[in-house]
Amino acid sequence: MNKQYICPKMLEELYVTKRMSCKEISTLLQKQGTKVKPWTVSRRAKELGIVRGISEAILVKDFKRPSIELSEIEIEALDGFLLGDGSIQQQSSRSGRLSLTVQYEEFGKYLLSHFERYNPKWRQRYINSERYQKTLSQWSGETKSDKCFLEQRKRWYPQSTKIVPQDIRLTPLSLLLWYLGDGSYKPTDKCIFLNTQGFAIEDVQFLCSKLNELGVNCHRDKRNKIYIGARYAVLFLKLLAPNPVTCYNYKFRAIEEG
């Protein structure tokens, strides 16, 4: 007999009827000669659909749901999303989800529209700002959990710290989402800043090199931001996909001003 075999009927009796924890079941089984860890007990219960309530039933449903692989366009959107306002939250050892909090509902819904296959949800919340001494409105969104997002989290957070992956896609779509999320236009100098100060210096230098390959002359400034001068600001903006959100029209004034 497999030393890790767990009888379904016995597991249901111990877990559901006697309401023993996975650790307690593991200890009991090991005393009986079945060498099994608590997480193996938990996994086996999910595989068999053995649950103790509605919340666990939902988790089991997500556990059994086949992963939806990201398309190349979705990866482009994800890369721009993560360079800007987005993040990937790990939900379990098997799945993760995209999440973001932004100021404008229009922008947030546009970001998550690229991941409609993952059933994004959206809500408004209010926070008390000490800086502005008033209550501010924010919009938060997230996708459903999926294995593909956990794989992307490993790509972007290999040591639990966000980095810029070497295979990043800098395309019209990803550049647009990046700029909308973390870019700014300074009309007095007609220059553009990309707010990359949250990344390591070597990551910012890498992004500069990738932009230079696209013909956009730029450099990392002393604040660890990417600076694009007036001479190349319009060129950079013309590389982006068309802007579909009116709330950030002001970020494209460089094109209007020539």
C-alpha positions in Angstrom: 0.0 0.0 0.0 1.1 3.5 -0.7 2.5 5.0 2.5 0.8 8.3 1.6 -2.6 6.8 0.7 -5.5 8.4 2.6 -8.9 6.5 2.7 -11.5 9.0 1.4 -14.2 7.7 3.8 -11.9 7.9 6.8 -10.8 11.4 5.8 -14.4 12.6 5.5 -15.2 11.1 9.0 -12.1 12.7 10.6 -12.3 16.1 8.9 -16.1 16.7 8.6 -17.7 14.6 11.3 -15.1 14.8 14.0 -13.8 18.2 12.8 -10.2 17.4 13.3 -7.6 19.7 11.8 -5.2 18.6 9.0 -2.4 18.6 11.5 -4.3 16.3 13.9 -5.3 14.0 11.1 -1.6 13.8 10.0 -0.5 13.0 13.5 -3.1 10.2 13.8 -2.3 8.7 10.4 1.4 8.7 11.2 0.8 6.8 14.4 -1.0 4.2 12.2 1.9 4.0 9.8 0.7 6.3 7.0 3.5 8.9 6.5 1.6 12.0 5.4 2.1 15.8 6.1 -0.7 18.2 7.1 -0.6 20.0 3.7 -1.0 16.6 1.9 -4.1 16.0 4.0 -5.4 19.4 3.0 -4.7 18.8 -0.7 -6.3 15.4 -0.6 -9.5 16.8 1.0 -9.7 19.4 -1.8 -9.1 16.8 -4.5 -12.0 14.7 -3.1 -14.3 17.7 -2.5 -14.4 17.1 1.2 -15.4 20.4 2.8 -16.9 21.7 6.1 -18.7 24.8 4.9 -19.5 27.2 2.0 -16.2 29.1 2.3 -14.2 25.8 1.8 -16.5 24.8 -1.0 -15.6 28.0 -2.9 -11.9 27.3 -2.3 -12.3 23.8 -3.6 -14.1 25.1 -6.7 -11.2 27.4 -7.4 -8.7 24.6 -6.7 -10.3 22.4 -9.3 -10.9 25.1 -11.9 -8.5 24.7 -14.8 -6.0 27.5 -15.3 -6.6 30.0 -18.1 -3.3 30.6 -19.8 -2.4 34.2 -20.5 -2.3 35.3 -24.2 0.6 37.3 -25.5 -1.5 40.4 -25.5 -2.5 39.8 -21.9 1.2 39.4 -21.0 1.9 42.7 -22.7 -0.9 44.4 -20.7 0.3 42.7 -17.5 3.8 44.0 -18.0 2.6 47.5 -18.4 0.2 47.0 -15.5 3.0 46.0 -13.2 5.4 48.7 -14.3 2.7 51.1 -13.2 -0.1 50.8 -10.7 -0.7 47.0 -10.5 0.5 44.2 -8.3 0.1 40.4 -8.1 -1.1 39.0 -4.7 -0.4 35.4 -3.9 -3.6 33.8 -2.8 -2.3 30.3 -2.1 0.5 27.9 -3.1 -1.4 27.4 -6.3 -2.8 30.7 -7.4 -2.5 34.5 -7.5 -4.5 37.5 -8.6 -4.0 40.9 -10.1 -5.0 43.9 -7.9 -4.8 47.7 -8.0 -5.9 50.8 -6.3 -6.3 54.0 -8.4 -7.8 57.5 -8.2 -10.0 57.3 -11.3 -12.6 54.7 -12.0 -12.3 55.1 -15.8 -8.6 54.3 -15.7 -8.9 51.4 -13.3 -11.7 49.8 -15.4 -9.7 50.2 -18.5 -6.7 48.5 -16.9 -8.7 45.5 -15.8 -10.6 45.3 -19.1 -7.6 43.6 -20.5 -8.2 40.7 -18.1 -12.0 40.2 -18.7 -11.4 36.4 -18.9 -10.5 36.5 -15.2 -13.7 38.1 -14.0 -12.4 41.3 -12.5 -14.3 42.9 -9.7 -14.4 46.6 -8.9 -15.4 48.7 -5.8 -15.1 52.3 -4.5 -13.8 53.1 -1.1 -13.0 56.2 1.0 -9.9 57.0 3.0 -9.1 59.8 5.4 -6.0 61.6 4.1 -3.9 63.3 6.7 -1.9 65.0 4.0 -4.9 66.7 2.4 -7.0 66.8 5.6 -10.1 65.4 3.8 -11.7 62.2 2.7 -10.6 60.9 -0.6 -12.2 58.5 -3.0 -10.3 55.5 -4.3 -11.1 52.7 -6.7 -9.9 49.1 -6.1 -10.1 46.2 -8.4 -8.9 42.6 -8.6 -9.2 39.6 -10.8 -10.2 36.1 -9.8 -7.4 33.8 -8.6 -5.6 31.7 -11.2 -2.4 29.7 -11.5 -1.2 31.8 -14.4 -0.9 34.9 -12.1 1.2 32.9 -9.6 3.6 32.0 -12.4 3.8 35.7 -13.4 4.4 36.6 -9.7 7.4 34.3 -9.7 8.6 36.2 -12.8 8.1 39.7 -11.3 8.8 38.9 -7.6 11.4 36.1 -7.7 12.6 36.8 -4.1 9.3 38.4 -2.9 10.7 41.7 -4.1 9.4 43.4 -7.3 11.9 43.5 -10.1 11.9 44.2 -13.8 12.1 40.8 -15.7 14.6 40.6 -18.5 12.0 39.3 -20.9 9.7 42.3 -20.3 7.5 43.3 -23.2 7.8 47.0 -24.1 5.1 47.3 -26.8 2.6 50.2 -27.6 0.1 48.6 -25.2 2.5 48.0 -22.3 4.1 51.4 -22.7 0.7 53.1 -22.6 -0.4 51.3 -19.4 3.0 52.1 -17.8 2.8 55.8 -18.7 -0.9 56.1 -17.7 -0.1 54.4 -14.4 3.2 55.9 -13.4 4.2 58.6 -15.9 3.9 62.4 -15.7 4.3 65.3 -18.1 5.9 68.5 -16.9 4.5 71.3 -19.2 7.0 73.9 -18.1 9.9 71.9 -19.4 7.9 69.8 -21.8 9.6 66.7 -20.4 8.3 63.3 -19.2 9.1 61.4 -16.0 8.4 57.7 -15.4 8.2 57.1 -11.7 10.5 54.1 -11.4 11.9 55.0 -8.0 10.4 51.9 -6.4 12.7 49.7 -8.5 16.4 48.9 -7.9 18.9 51.1 -9.7 20.0 48.3 -12.1 16.3 47.7 -13.1 15.8 51.4 -13.9 19.1 51.4 -15.9 17.8 48.3 -17.8 14.5 50.0 -18.6 16.5 53.1 -19.9 18.5 50.8 -22.2 15.3 49.2 -23.5 13.8 52.7 -24.2 17.0 53.8 -25.9 16.7 50.8 -28.2 13.3 52.1 -29.2 14.9 55.4 -30.2 13.8 57.3 -27.0 16.9 59.0 -25.5 16.4 59.0 -21.7 18.4 58.5 -18.5 18.0 57.7 -14.8 18.0 60.9 -12.6 19.2 61.3 -9.1 15.8 60.3 -7.7 15.9 57.0 -9.6 13.2 58.2 -12.0 13.4 57.9 -15.8 13.8 61.4 -17.4 12.7 61.9 -21.1 13.6 65.4 -22.3 11.5 67.7 -24.5 13.3 66.6 -27.6 12.1 63.0 -27.2 8.9 63.4 -25.3 6.7 63.5 -28.4 8.5 60.6 -29.9 7.9 58.5 -26.8 4.2 59.4 -26.7 3.8 58.4 -30.4 5.1 54.9 -29.5 2.1 54.4 -27.3 -1.2 52.9 -28.2 -4.0 55.4 -28.6 -5.1 56.8 -25.2 -8.7 55.6 -24.5 -9.2 57.4 -21.1 -10.2 61.1 -20.8 -9.1 61.4 -17.2 -5.4 61.4 -18.3 -5.7 63.5 -21.5 -3.4 66.1 -19.8 -0.5 63.6 -20.0 -0.5 63.9 -23.8 -0.3 67.7 -24.0 3.3 67.4 -25.4 1.7 66.2 -28.7 -0.7 69.1 -28.8 2.1 71.6 -28.0 4.3 70.1 -30.7 
